[in-house]
Amino acid sequence: MINDQYYKRRYVIIAIVVVVVIVYILRLFQLQIVDTSTLDQAENNALVRQTIYPSRGLIYDRNGELLVFNQPIYEVTMIMREQRNGFDTISFCKSLGIDRERFDRRVEEIKDRGRNRSYSPYTPQVFMSQLGKEDVAVLQESLWKYSGIGIRKRTLRDYTYPSAAHVLGSVGEVSQQDIEHDSYYSSGDYAGRDGVERTYEKWLRGEKGVEVLMRDSRGRIQGRYRNGELDKAPKTGQDLTLSIDIGLQMAAEELLAGKIGSVVAIEPKTGEILTLASSPTWNPALLVGKQRSENYVLLSTDPTKPLLNRATQAQYPPGSTFKTLQTLVCMEDGMLKTTTKYPCSGPSSTPIKCTHHHGSPVSLESAIEQSCNPYFWYAFRDFLEQDGYGKDNELFRHRYELWRTDVMKFGLGQKFADTDLREQSAGSIPSLSFYDKFYGKKGWKAITIRSLSIGQGEILVTPLQLCNMAATIANDGWYITPHLNKTDSMLTHVHSTDIPAEYFSVVKTGMERVMQNGTGRWSRPADIRVGGKTGTAQAGKGNEDHAIFIGIAPIDDPQICIAVIVENAGFGATWAAPIANLLIEKYITGDVQRKDVYKRISNSVLNSDVKKR
């Protein structure tokens, strides 16, 4: 054994070397296996992940007519990490037809994490969007000169017809809130903003794909990475077939031109919406592409409120159309029978006067035909006062609550919760608490709320609810929730009024008499048995009444129910009834026979502000 003090030190040196090697091994293990950030950075330098956007699903009407399709557009992307010294900004701007000031401003916007929270210098950012093929043609030829710049294909919506804007909705750029709520979206993505485009966004949007490209040390794309092994193909969105009849829709919009109002038509047996027209409206193509923002401002500031979907959001007193429902609720309670008669003194009647003279006493079917206000006031009063008023008004209040419950079974006073119509108003069937607030629990009686008997006062309905009420009458007491998606049968969404079917035949007979001998006789189409009810709704002091009409056709085998409201147009028989019956004629026969009437109404202007549109 060598007795050397330095000999033993070799073990120390060996130990130090072993420790250093182990440390290096552990560090390499951490960098390569545990912590992949360095590899990710290296990979980001070598690879480009290019999102491939799917085409949105197409939208068709009930007869297979194409309503909404896609047109190709392009966007220019920029990877900030690639913007090295020597980037020819002037040449790049020239190829896109922009100036240096716009270039600098857009770069700052991209880097602003307040506006662009998903910003990363390693991933493609949208520099310019919604460009046509001609806009990127020059850049495409010289793309190799600009490191980090790419051209990506996208699609924009296009429309076969300039109609149904409220139904279809629009597609626009996602907000930061959209991005936070759904990881599918990134800055610069598009999504449905309203209408069925929004309701069926996940159905229509499809799934994004990705293409992984490899580049060299100078940032030049060398081709697909691993022969596309990591690529993912996009999935096109699903097509959507609507219940709308585009021919009927366009006719409704033409008849409403120059007027403020709406038309709703429903196939009663299925709850499928055939027409949902609101006037004024606009060509849906106005809210597409670069012009979207400017046109949206014009629409949103227009005093006629074209963005308001009056068919589902506007609220009106139903007027005399409500007498059909009043009849059914009173008959179901047993207080009203076909033999029940009440007196009428015409315009001299009190506390509610009749609008015209007719025979007295009045029978039920004649009361519907002649729209006798006193008749329905007496029926309403007797319903509420059947048990008297009781202590502290409790018996009367109980009767009112029974009446309100039965009325709401027709879909009034509430939004349709199980429908695909997003933009709705609830309307109003006043509650006990509503009247208690103004009069106290003991301070109101039947005479206080007499206007409700004829569809005035505090009752408010939407045109959609009014048409659904007609559909419920057509079906003898039940309805399927109104909806727009024809591929969803909604057969499980059946709602019943629990009113015996035989009572509805009385109302239908009265409605047919309206069209034969009453206020609707002048607009009745030939050879079609139509049941209808005209109405006028008060529009506030100093304003002309709203014209209203509901119709069912054919009355013996209903295929279409319709509701029309024309604001500030006076009597329902003058404007609303002719519009409704022309549309019934078109739907049942396939064409409008009375073309002279159609032309006169479609060319008539009741609101000059709408004409200027």
C-alpha positions as CSV (number, residue, x, y, z in Angstrom):
1,M,0.0,0.0,0.0
2,I,1.4,3.4,-0.9
3,N,1.5,5.6,2.1
4,D,0.8,8.9,0.3
5,Q,-1.4,11.6,1.6
6,Y,-2.2,12.6,-2.0
7,Y,-3.2,9.1,-2.9
8,K,-6.3,9.2,-0.7
9,R,-7.4,12.5,-2.3
10,R,-8.2,10.8,-5.5
11,Y,-11.4,9.4,-3.9
12,V,-12.4,12.9,-3.1
13,I,-11.8,14.0,-6.7
14,I,-13.7,11.0,-8.0
15,A,-16.6,11.8,-5.7
16,I,-16.7,15.4,-6.9
17,V,-16.7,14.2,-10.6
18,V,-19.5,11.7,-9.9
19,V,-21.6,14.4,-8.1
20,V,-21.1,16.9,-11.0
21,V,-22.1,14.2,-13.6
22,I,-25.1,13.3,-11.5
23,V,-26.1,17.0,-11.3
24,Y,-25.7,17.4,-15.1
25,I,-27.8,14.3,-15.6
26,L,-30.5,15.5,-13.3
27,R,-30.5,18.9,-14.9
28,L,-30.8,17.4,-18.4
29,F,-33.6,15.2,-17.1
30,Q,-35.4,18.2,-15.7
31,L,-35.0,20.2,-18.9
32,Q,-35.9,17.4,-21.3
33,I,-38.5,15.4,-19.4
34,V,-39.9,17.4,-16.5
35,D,-39.7,21.0,-17.8
36,T,-40.4,21.2,-21.5
37,S,-40.5,24.9,-21.8
38,T,-37.1,25.0,-23.4
39,L,-38.1,22.4,-25.9
40,D,-41.3,24.2,-26.5
41,Q,-39.4,27.3,-27.2
42,A,-37.2,25.5,-29.6
43,E,-40.2,23.8,-31.2
44,N,-41.9,27.2,-31.5
45,N,-38.9,28.4,-33.4
46,A,-38.9,25.4,-35.8
47,L,-42.7,24.8,-36.2
48,V,-45.7,26.9,-37.3
49,R,-49.1,25.7,-36.3
50,Q,-51.5,27.1,-38.8
51,T,-55.2,27.0,-37.9
52,I,-57.5,25.7,-40.6
53,Y,-61.0,27.1,-40.2
54,P,-64.0,25.0,-41.1
55,S,-66.8,26.2,-43.3
56,R,-70.0,27.0,-41.4
57,G,-73.0,24.8,-42.1
58,L,-75.5,25.9,-44.8
59,I,-79.0,27.1,-43.9
60,Y,-82.1,26.0,-46.0
61,D,-85.8,26.7,-45.8
62,R,-88.5,24.1,-45.3
63,N,-88.6,23.4,-49.1
64,G,-84.9,22.9,-49.5
65,E,-84.2,26.4,-50.8
66,L,-80.7,27.5,-50.0
67,L,-80.8,30.7,-47.7
68,V,-77.3,31.1,-46.4
69,F,-74.0,29.9,-47.8
70,N,-70.3,30.8,-47.6
71,Q,-67.9,32.8,-49.7
72,P,-64.1,32.6,-49.5
73,I,-62.1,35.5,-47.9
74,Y,-58.5,35.8,-46.8
75,E,-56.6,37.2,-43.8
76,V,-53.0,38.1,-43.5
77,T,-51.3,36.8,-40.3
78,M,-48.1,37.9,-38.6
79,I,-45.7,36.2,-36.2
80,M,-44.1,39.0,-34.2
81,R,-41.1,36.9,-33.2
82,E,-40.3,36.7,-36.9
83,Q,-40.2,40.5,-37.5
84,R,-36.4,40.8,-37.6
85,N,-34.2,43.6,-38.9
86,G,-34.4,43.8,-42.6
87,F,-38.2,43.4,-42.9
88,D,-39.2,45.5,-45.8
89,T,-42.1,47.3,-44.3
90,I,-42.6,49.8,-47.2
91,S,-42.8,47.0,-49.8
92,F,-45.1,44.9,-47.5
93,C,-47.5,47.9,-47.1
94,K,-47.5,48.6,-50.8
95,S,-48.4,45.0,-51.6
96,L,-51.5,45.4,-49.3
97,G,-52.4,48.9,-50.4
98,I,-51.9,50.4,-46.9
99,D,-49.7,53.1,-45.5
100,R,-46.9,52.9,-42.9
101,E,-49.1,54.6,-40.3
102,R,-51.8,52.0,-40.5
103,F,-49.1,49.3,-40.3
104,D,-47.6,50.7,-37.1
105,R,-51.1,51.2,-35.6
106,R,-52.1,47.6,-36.3
107,V,-48.9,46.2,-34.9
108,E,-49.4,48.1,-31.6
109,E,-53.0,46.9,-31.4
110,I,-51.8,43.3,-31.8
111,K,-49.3,43.7,-29.1
112,D,-51.7,45.3,-26.7
113,R,-52.6,42.6,-24.3
114,G,-55.5,44.7,-23.0
115,R,-57.2,44.3,-26.4
116,N,-55.6,41.0,-27.4
117,R,-55.3,38.8,-24.3
118,S,-54.3,35.8,-26.3
119,Y,-51.3,37.5,-27.8
120,S,-48.1,35.5,-28.2
121,P,-45.1,36.5,-30.2
122,Y,-44.7,32.9,-31.3
123,T,-48.1,32.3,-32.8
124,P,-49.8,33.8,-35.9
125,Q,-51.7,37.0,-35.2
126,V,-54.3,38.4,-37.5
127,F,-52.9,41.5,-39.2
128,M,-55.7,42.1,-41.7
129,S,-58.9,40.3,-42.3
130,Q,-61.9,40.0,-44.6
131,L,-59.8,40.4,-47.8
132,G,-60.8,39.3,-51.2
133,K,-58.6,37.2,-53.5
134,E,-57.6,40.3,-55.4
135,D,-56.6,42.1,-52.2
136,V,-53.9,39.4,-51.4
137,A,-52.9,38.6,-55.0
138,V,-49.8,40.9,-55.0
139,L,-48.7,39.8,-51.5
140,Q,-49.1,36.1,-52.5
141,E,-46.6,36.4,-55.3
142,S,-43.9,37.9,-53.0
143,L,-44.8,36.2,-49.7
144,W,-41.4,34.5,-49.5
145,K,-39.7,37.9,-48.9
146,Y,-41.6,38.5,-45.7
147,S,-40.6,36.4,-42.7
148,G,-43.4,35.5,-40.3
149,I,-46.2,36.6,-42.8
150,G,-48.9,34.1,-43.9
151,I,-52.1,34.1,-45.8
152,R,-55.0,32.1,-44.3
153,K,-58.3,31.3,-46.0
154,R,-61.6,31.9,-44.2
155,T,-65.2,32.2,-45.2
156,L,-67.9,34.8,-44.8
157,R,-71.7,34.4,-45.0
158,D,-73.6,35.2,-48.1
159,Y,-77.3,35.2,-48.8
160,T,-79.5,33.9,-51.7
161,Y,-82.4,36.3,-50.8
162,P,-82.4,39.8,-49.2
163,S,-84.9,38.6,-46.6
164,A,-85.4,37.0,-43.2
165,A,-82.7,39.1,-41.5
166,H,-84.3,38.8,-38.0
167,V,-84.6,35.1,-38.4
168,L,-81.2,34.3,-39.8
169,G,-79.2,36.7,-37.6
170,S,-75.6,37.5,-38.4
171,V,-72.0,36.4,-37.8
172,G,-69.4,38.7,-36.3
173,E,-66.1,38.7,-34.5
174,V,-66.0,37.2,-31.0
175,S,-65.7,39.3,-27.9
176,Q,-63.2,38.8,-25.1
177,Q,-66.2,37.4,-23.1
178,D,-66.8,34.8,-25.7
179,I,-63.2,33.7,-25.6
180,E,-63.3,33.4,-21.8
181,H,-66.5,31.4,-21.8
182,D,-65.6,29.0,-24.6
183,S,-62.0,27.7,-25.2
184,Y,-62.9,27.0,-28.8
185,Y,-62.5,30.7,-29.7
186,S,-59.4,32.8,-30.1
187,S,-59.0,36.4,-30.9
188,G,-60.1,37.1,-34.5
189,D,-62.6,34.2,-34.6
190,Y,-66.2,34.6,-35.8
191,A,-69.4,33.4,-34.2
192,G,-73.2,33.9,-34.6
193,R,-74.3,37.1,-32.9
194,D,-78.1,36.8,-33.1
195,G,-80.9,34.8,-34.8
196,V,-80.4,31.2,-35.6
197,E,-76.7,31.9,-36.3
198,R,-76.3,32.4,-32.5
199,T,-78.9,29.8,-31.3
200,Y,-77.3,27.0,-33.4
201,E,-73.7,28.4,-33.2
202,K,-72.2,25.1,-32.0
203,W,-74.2,23.2,-34.6
204,L,-73.1,25.5,-37.5
205,R,-69.5,26.3,-36.6
206,G,-67.9,22.9,-37.1
207,E,-64.5,22.0,-35.7
208,K,-61.2,23.7,-36.4
209,G,-58.3,21.9,-38.0
210,V,-54.5,22.5,-37.7
211,E,-51.6,22.2,-40.1
212,V,-48.1,21.9,-38.6
213,L,-45.4,23.4,-40.9
214,M,-41.6,23.3,-40.5
215,R,-39.3,26.2,-41.1
216,D,-35.6,26.7,-41.3
217,S,-33.3,28.9,-39.2
218,R,-34.2,31.9,-41.5
219,G,-37.9,31.4,-40.9
220,R,-38.7,30.1,-44.3
221,I,-41.4,27.4,-44.5
222,Q,-39.9,24.1,-45.6
223,G,-43.1,22.1,-45.8
224,R,-45.3,19.9,-43.6
225,Y,-43.8,18.6,-40.4
226,R,-43.5,14.8,-40.4
227,N,-45.5,14.5,-43.6
228,G,-48.6,15.9,-41.9
229,E,-48.5,13.3,-39.0
230,L,-49.6,16.0,-36.5
231,D,-52.1,17.7,-38.8
232,K,-55.8,17.7,-38.0
233,A,-58.4,18.2,-40.7
234,P,-61.3,20.6,-40.0
235,K,-64.9,19.4,-39.8
236,T,-67.5,21.4,-41.7
237,G,-70.4,22.6,-39.6
238,Q,-73.7,20.8,-39.8
239,D,-76.4,22.2,-42.2
240,L,-79.6,23.6,-40.7
241,T,-83.1,23.3,-42.2
242,L,-85.5,25.9,-41.0
243,S,-89.3,25.7,-40.9
244,I,-89.5,29.1,-42.7
245,D,-91.1,29.2,-46.2
246,I,-88.9,31.8,-47.9
247,G,-91.5,32.5,-50.5
248,L,-94.1,33.3,-47.9
249,Q,-91.5,35.2,-45.9
250,M,-90.6,37.5,-48.8
251,A,-94.3,38.1,-49.5
252,A,-94.9,39.1,-45.9
253,E,-92.0,41.6,-46.0
254,E,-93.2,43.0,-49.3
255,L,-96.7,43.6,-47.9
256,L,-95.2,45.2,-44.8
257,A,-93.0,47.6,-46.8
258,G,-93.6,51.2,-45.9
259,K,-95.3,50.1,-42.6
260,I,-94.2,49.3,-39.1
261,G,-95.4,46.0,-37.9
262,S,-95.0,42.2,-38.1
263,V,-96.4,38.9,-39.4
264,V,-96.1,35.5,-37.8
265,A,-97.4,32.4,-39.4
266,I,-97.4,28.9,-37.8
267,E,-98.3,25.4,-38.9
268,P,-100.5,24.5,-36.0
269,K,-100.1,20.7,-36.0
270,T,-96.3,21.0,-35.7
271,G,-95.6,24.4,-34.1
272,E,-93.3,25.1,-37.1
273,I,-92.9,28.8,-37.8
274,L,-93.7,29.5,-41.5
275,T,-93.1,33.2,-41.4
276,L,-91.5,35.6,-38.9
277,A,-91.4,39.0,-40.5
278,S,-90.7,42.3,-38.8
279,S,-90.8,45.7,-40.5
280,P,-88.8,47.7,-41.1
281,T,-86.1,45.2,-41.9
282,W,-82.8,45.1,-43.8
283,N,-80.9,43.0,-46.3
284,P,-78.8,40.5,-44.2
285,A,-75.9,41.0,-46.5
286,L,-75.5,44.5,-44.9
287,L,-74.0,43.0,-41.8
288,V,-71.3,41.0,-43.5
289,G,-67.6,41.8,-44.0
290,K,-65.9,45.2,-43.7
291,Q,-69.2,47.1,-43.9
292,R,-70.7,45.4,-40.9
293,S,-69.7,47.9,-38.3
294,E,-70.7,51.0,-40.3
295,N,-74.1,49.5,-41.2
296,Y,-74.8,48.3,-37.7
297,V,-74.4,51.8,-36.4
298,L,-76.8,53.1,-39.0
299,L,-79.4,50.4,-38.1
300,S,-79.0,50.8,-34.4
301,T,-79.5,54.6,-34.6
302,D,-82.5,54.5,-37.0
303,P,-85.6,56.0,-35.2
304,T,-87.8,53.2,-36.7
305,K,-85.8,50.6,-34.8
306,P,-85.2,48.0,-37.5
307,L,-83.0,45.9,-35.2
308,L,-86.0,45.3,-32.9
309,N,-87.7,42.0,-33.9
310,R,-91.3,43.2,-33.5
311,A,-92.6,39.7,-34.2
312,T,-91.2,38.4,-30.9
313,Q,-90.2,41.4,-28.9
314,A,-92.8,44.1,-29.5
315,Q,-95.7,44.1,-27.0
316,Y,-99.3,45.2,-27.8
317,P,-102.8,44.9,-26.3
318,P,-104.4,42.1,-28.3
319,G,-107.7,44.1,-28.7
320,S,-110.8,42.2,-29.9
321,T,-108.7,39.2,-31.0
322,F,-108.6,38.4,-27.3
323,K,-112.4,37.8,-27.3
324,T,-111.8,34.3,-28.7
325,L,-109.8,33.3,-25.7
326,Q,-112.2,35.1,-23.3
327,T,-115.0,32.9,-24.7
328,L,-113.1,29.7,-24.1
329,V,-112.0,30.5,-20.5
330,C,-115.6,31.5,-19.6
331,M,-117.1,28.5,-21.2
332,E,-114.6,26.1,-19.5
333,D,-115.7,27.6,-16.2
334,G,-119.4,27.0,-17.0
335,M,-120.4,30.7,-16.8
336,L,-120.9,31.0,-20.5
337,K,-122.9,28.7,-22.8
338,T,-123.9,28.8,-26.5
339,T,-127.3,29.9,-25.3
340,T,-126.1,32.7,-23.1
341,K,-127.3,36.1,-24.3
342,Y,-126.5,39.6,-23.1
343,P,-127.9,43.0,-24.0
344,C,-126.2,45.6,-26.1
345,S,-127.1,49.3,-26.7
346,G,-124.5,49.9,-29.3
347,P,-122.4,53.1,-28.8
348,S,-124.7,54.0,-25.9
349,S,-123.7,50.9,-23.9
350,T,-122.0,51.5,-20.5
351,P,-119.5,51.0,-18.9
352,I,-118.0,49.7,-22.1
353,K,-119.6,50.9,-25.4
354,C,-120.0,48.9,-28.5
355,T,-118.4,50.2,-31.7
356,H,-121.5,49.7,-33.9
357,H,-125.2,48.9,-33.9
358,H,-126.5,45.3,-34.1
359,G,-129.4,43.3,-32.7
360,S,-129.9,42.8,-29.0
361,P,-129.8,40.7,-26.9
362,V,-126.7,39.1,-28.5
363,S,-125.9,35.3,-28.7
364,L,-122.4,34.0,-28.2
365,E,-121.5,33.3,-31.9
366,S,-123.0,36.6,-32.9
367,A,-121.0,38.4,-30.3
368,I,-117.8,37.0,-31.8
369,E,-119.0,37.8,-35.3
370,Q,-120.0,41.4,-34.4
371,S,-117.2,41.8,-31.9
372,C,-119.6,43.1,-29.3
373,N,-117.7,44.7,-26.4
374,P,-120.6,44.7,-23.9
375,Y,-121.1,41.0,-24.3
376,F,-117.6,40.1,-23.3
377,W,-117.6,42.6,-20.5
378,Y,-120.7,40.9,-19.0
379,A,-119.2,37.4,-19.4
380,F,-116.0,38.6,-17.8
381,R,-117.8,40.3,-14.9
382,D,-120.0,37.2,-14.2
383,F,-116.9,35.0,-14.2
384,L,-115.1,37.1,-11.6
385,E,-118.2,37.8,-9.4
386,Q,-119.5,34.2,-9.5
387,D,-118.8,33.7,-5.7
388,G,-119.2,37.3,-4.8
389,Y,-116.3,39.3,-3.3
390,G,-116.0,37.7,0.1
391,K,-114.2,39.1,3.2
392,D,-111.3,41.3,2.2
393,N,-112.0,40.7,-1.5
394,E,-110.5,37.2,-1.2
395,L,-113.2,35.3,-3.2
396,F,-113.0,37.8,-6.1
397,R,-109.2,37.7,-6.0
398,H,-109.3,33.9,-6.1
399,R,-111.6,34.0,-9.2
400,Y,-109.2,36.4,-10.9
401,E,-106.3,34.1,-10.3
402,L,-108.2,31.2,-11.9
403,W,-108.9,33.4,-14.9
404,R,-105.3,34.5,-15.2
405,T,-104.0,30.9,-15.0
406,D,-106.4,29.7,-17.7
407,V,-105.3,32.6,-20.0
408,M,-101.6,31.9,-19.5
409,K,-102.2,28.3,-20.6
410,F,-102.4,29.6,-24.1
411,G,-98.8,30.8,-23.9
412,L,-99.5,34.4,-23.0
413,G,-97.7,36.5,-20.4
414,Q,-94.5,34.5,-20.5
415,K,-91.6,33.7,-22.8
416,F,-91.6,30.3,-24.5
417,A,-88.8,28.7,-22.5
418,D,-88.4,25.6,-24.7
419,T,-88.0,27.3,-28.1
420,D,-85.1,28.1,-30.3
421,L,-86.1,31.8,-30.5
422,R,-83.7,33.7,-28.3
423,E,-85.0,37.2,-28.6
424,Q,-88.4,37.3,-26.9
425,S,-90.5,39.5,-24.7
426,A,-92.8,38.0,-22.1
427,G,-95.9,40.2,-22.6
428,S,-98.1,40.6,-19.5
429,I,-101.2,39.1,-18.0
430,P,-101.3,41.3,-14.8
431,S,-100.9,39.4,-11.5
432,L,-102.7,40.0,-8.2
433,S,-99.7,41.8,-6.8
434,F,-99.8,44.2,-9.8
435,Y,-103.2,45.4,-9.0
436,D,-102.7,45.2,-5.2
437,K,-99.8,47.7,-5.6
438,F,-102.1,50.3,-7.1
439,Y,-105.4,49.7,-5.4
440,G,-104.6,47.6,-2.3
441,K,-106.0,44.1,-1.8
442,K,-109.6,45.4,-1.2
443,G,-109.6,48.3,-3.5
444,W,-110.2,46.7,-6.9
445,K,-113.1,44.9,-8.4
446,A,-114.4,43.7,-11.8
447,I,-115.4,47.2,-12.9
448,T,-111.8,48.3,-12.1
449,I,-110.3,46.0,-14.6
450,R,-113.1,45.9,-17.2
451,S,-110.8,46.7,-20.1
452,L,-109.2,43.3,-19.8
453,S,-112.5,41.7,-21.0
454,I,-111.9,43.1,-24.5
455,G,-108.1,42.7,-24.7
456,Q,-107.2,46.2,-23.6
457,G,-105.9,47.7,-20.4
458,E,-102.8,46.1,-18.9
459,I,-102.8,43.0,-21.1
460,L,-99.8,42.8,-23.5
461,V,-98.9,40.1,-26.0
462,T,-96.3,39.7,-28.7
463,P,-97.3,38.8,-32.2
464,L,-95.7,35.4,-31.7
465,Q,-97.9,34.7,-28.7
466,L,-100.9,36.0,-30.6
467,C,-100.3,33.6,-33.5
468,N,-99.7,30.7,-31.0
469,M,-103.1,31.5,-29.4
470,A,-104.6,31.1,-32.9
471,A,-102.8,27.8,-33.3
472,T,-104.1,26.6,-29.9
473,I,-107.7,27.4,-31.1
474,A,-107.0,25.6,-34.4
475,N,-105.8,22.5,-32.5
476,D,-108.8,22.4,-30.1
477,G,-106.9,23.3,-27.0
478,W,-103.2,22.3,-27.4
479,Y,-100.1,23.7,-29.0
480,I,-96.5,22.6,-29.8
481,T,-93.9,25.3,-28.8
482,P,-93.3,27.5,-31.8
483,H,-89.9,26.9,-33.3
484,L,-87.6,27.4,-36.3
485,N,-85.6,24.2,-36.6
486,K,-87.6,21.9,-38.9
487,T,-85.4,18.9,-38.1
488,D,-86.5,19.1,-34.5
489,S,-90.0,17.8,-34.4
490,M,-90.6,19.2,-30.9
491,L,-93.4,16.5,-30.4
492,T,-92.5,16.2,-26.7
493,H,-93.1,20.0,-26.3
494,V,-97.0,19.7,-26.2
495,H,-98.9,22.1,-24.0
496,S,-102.5,21.7,-23.2
497,T,-105.1,24.2,-22.0
498,D,-107.3,21.5,-20.4
499,I,-110.3,23.1,-22.0
500,P,-112.8,20.6,-23.6
501,A,-112.4,20.4,-27.4
502,E,-116.1,20.9,-28.1
503,Y,-115.9,24.5,-26.9
504,F,-113.4,25.4,-29.6
505,S,-115.9,24.5,-32.4
506,V,-118.1,27.3,-31.1
507,V,-115.2,29.8,-31.4
508,K,-114.2,28.6,-34.8
509,T,-117.8,29.0,-36.0
510,G,-117.8,32.5,-34.7
511,M,-114.5,33.2,-36.4
512,E,-115.8,31.9,-39.7
513,R,-118.8,34.1,-39.4
514,V,-116.4,37.1,-39.0
515,M,-115.0,36.3,-42.4
516,Q,-118.4,35.7,-44.0
517,N,-120.6,38.5,-42.6
518,G,-118.4,40.4,-40.2
519,T,-115.4,42.8,-40.3
520,G,-113.2,40.3,-42.3
521,R,-115.6,39.7,-45.2
522,W,-113.9,42.2,-47.5
523,S,-110.5,40.5,-47.4
524,R,-111.7,36.8,-47.5
525,P,-109.9,34.8,-50.2
526,A,-112.1,32.8,-52.6
527,D,-112.6,29.1,-52.1
528,I,-110.8,29.0,-48.8
529,R,-112.7,28.6,-45.5
530,V,-110.9,31.1,-43.3
531,G,-111.7,31.8,-39.6
532,G,-110.5,35.2,-38.4
533,K,-110.8,37.9,-35.9
534,T,-110.0,41.5,-36.4
535,G,-108.9,43.9,-33.6
536,T,-107.7,47.3,-32.8
537,A,-105.3,48.1,-30.0
538,Q,-104.9,51.4,-28.3
539,A,-101.6,53.0,-29.0
540,G,-101.5,55.8,-26.5
541,K,-103.0,59.2,-26.4
542,G,-102.8,61.1,-29.7
543,N,-101.7,58.0,-31.7
544,E,-103.7,56.0,-34.2
545,D,-104.7,52.5,-33.0
546,H,-102.8,49.5,-34.1
547,A,-104.5,47.2,-36.6
548,I,-104.6,43.5,-35.7
549,F,-105.8,40.3,-37.2
550,I,-105.6,36.6,-36.4
551,G,-106.6,33.9,-38.9
552,I,-106.9,30.1,-39.2
553,A,-107.1,28.3,-42.6
554,P,-108.7,26.2,-43.7
555,I,-111.0,26.4,-40.7
556,D,-112.1,22.7,-41.0
557,D,-108.5,21.4,-41.4
558,P,-106.0,24.1,-40.3
559,Q,-102.8,24.2,-42.2
560,I,-101.7,27.8,-41.3
561,C,-102.4,30.2,-38.4
562,I,-101.4,33.8,-38.8
563,A,-101.2,37.0,-36.8
564,V,-100.6,40.4,-38.3
565,I,-100.1,43.7,-36.5
566,V,-99.6,47.0,-38.4
567,E,-98.8,49.9,-36.0
568,N,-100.9,53.0,-36.0
569,A,-102.9,51.8,-39.0
570,G,-106.4,52.0,-37.5
571,F,-109.0,49.2,-37.9
572,G,-107.8,45.7,-38.2
573,A,-110.0,45.1,-41.2
574,T,-108.3,47.8,-43.2
575,W,-104.7,46.7,-43.3
576,A,-104.0,43.7,-41.0
577,A,-106.8,41.4,-42.4
578,P,-106.0,41.9,-46.1
579,I,-102.3,41.3,-45.5
580,A,-103.0,38.1,-43.5
581,N,-105.5,36.8,-46.1
582,L,-103.2,37.4,-49.1
583,L,-100.6,35.4,-47.3
584,I,-103.1,32.6,-46.5
585,E,-104.1,32.6,-50.1
586,K,-100.4,32.3,-51.2
587,Y,-99.6,29.5,-48.8
588,I,-102.7,27.4,-49.4
589,T,-102.9,27.8,-53.2
590,G,-99.2,28.4,-54.0
591,D,-99.9,31.9,-55.5
592,V,-101.6,35.2,-54.9
593,Q,-104.8,35.3,-57.0
594,R,-105.8,38.9,-56.1
595,K,-102.7,40.6,-57.5
596,D,-104.2,44.0,-57.7
597,V,-104.9,44.0,-53.9
598,Y,-101.4,42.6,-53.3
599,K,-99.8,45.4,-55.4
600,R,-101.9,48.1,-53.7
601,I,-101.0,47.1,-50.2
602,S,-97.3,46.4,-50.9
603,N,-97.0,49.8,-52.5
604,S,-98.8,51.6,-49.7
605,V,-96.7,53.7,-47.3
606,L,-98.1,54.4,-43.8
607,N,-94.8,55.5,-42.4
608,S,-92.5,57.8,-44.5
609,D,-89.5,57.0,-42.4
610,V,-89.7,53.4,-43.4
611,K,-90.1,54.4,-47.1
612,K,-86.7,56.2,-47.0
613,R,-84.9,53.1,-46.0
